[in-house]
């Protein structure tokens, strides 16, 4: 599914929005907050990305090997952004570094 979200016909910003919404279940408000944009902009990006996929009639089939290779840099970017911005910020009570700095009690 991530390779479908990272179709070359979709701009990178929209690829990220589509992955966060479709695959990770983020709300549009959460996405807007993380990307420093408005919810309306997130809706528009998501709608355009879905429309481009429908236009290409990509479906949910596994793309051919050449397409997978060409999408790999976009997939890496989305995975990086998901792991550095999506997960840690989704859990506000958890602060990076504080749990690592604590020593286990003996």
C-alpha positions in Angstrom: 0.0 0.0 0.0 2.8 2.4 0.7 4.1 1.9 -2.8 0.7 2.7 -4.1 0.6 5.9 -2.0 4.0 6.9 -3.5 2.9 6.8 -7.1 5.0 9.1 -9.3 1.9 10.9 -10.5 1.3 12.2 -7.0 3.4 15.1 -5.6 5.5 14.2 -2.6 3.6 16.3 -0.1 0.4 14.6 -1.2 2.1 11.2 -0.9 2.8 11.9 2.7 -0.7 13.1 3.4 -2.2 10.1 1.8 0.1 7.7 3.7 -0.6 9.4 7.1 -4.4 9.4 6.5 -4.9 6.1 4.7 -2.2 3.8 6.2 -1.6 5.3 9.7 -5.1 6.6 10.5 -4.1 10.2 11.4 -6.9 12.7 11.4 -6.8 15.6 9.0 -6.3 17.9 12.0 -3.3 15.9 13.2 -1.8 15.9 9.7 -2.3 19.7 9.3 -0.7 20.2 12.7 2.4 18.1 11.7 2.8 19.7 8.3 2.2 23.3 9.4 -0.8 23.7 7.1 -4.6 24.0 7.3 -7.1 21.1 7.4 -8.6 22.5 4.1 -5.2 22.1 2.5 -4.9 18.5 3.7 -8.3 17.7 2.4 -7.4 19.2 -1.0 -4.1 17.3 -1.2 -5.8 14.0 -0.3 -8.6 14.6 -2.8 -6.1 15.4 -5.6 -4.0 12.3 -4.7 -7.0 10.0 -4.8 -8.2 11.6 -8.1 -4.8 11.0 -9.7 -4.8 7.4 -8.6 -8.3 6.9 -10.0 -7.3 8.6 -13.3 -4.3 6.3 -13.7 -6.5 3.3 -12.7 -3.7 2.0 -10.6 -5.8 -0.1 -8.3 -4.3 -2.0 -5.4 -2.2 -4.4 -7.5 1.5 -4.6 -6.9 3.2 -2.2 -9.3 5.7 -3.7 -11.8 9.3 -4.0 -10.6 10.4 -0.9 -12.6 7.7 1.2 -10.9 8.7 -0.2 -7.5 12.3 0.9 -8.1 11.3 4.4 -9.2 9.1 4.8 -6.1 11.7 3.6 -3.6 13.2 7.1 -2.8 9.7 8.4 -2.1 8.9 5.4 0.1 12.1 6.0 2.1 11.2 9.6 2.6 7.7 8.8 3.8 9.0 6.1 6.1 11.6 8.5 7.5 9.0 11.2 8.1 6.6 8.8 9.7 9.2 7.5 12.1 10.6 10.9 13.1 7.6 13.1 13.0 4.6 10.9 13.0 5.1 8.4 15.8 6.9 10.5 18.4 4.6 13.5 18.1 1.5 11.3 18.2 2.4 10.3 21.8 2.8 13.7 23.6 3.3 12.1 27.0 6.4 10.3 25.7 9.4 12.6 25.3 12.3 11.3 23.2 15.4 10.9 25.4 13.7 11.0 28.8 12.8 7.4 28.9 16.2 6.4 27.5 17.9 8.5 30.2 16.2 6.8 33.1 18.1 4.0 34.7 16.1 0.9 35.6 15.6 0.5 39.3 17.8 -2.2 40.9 
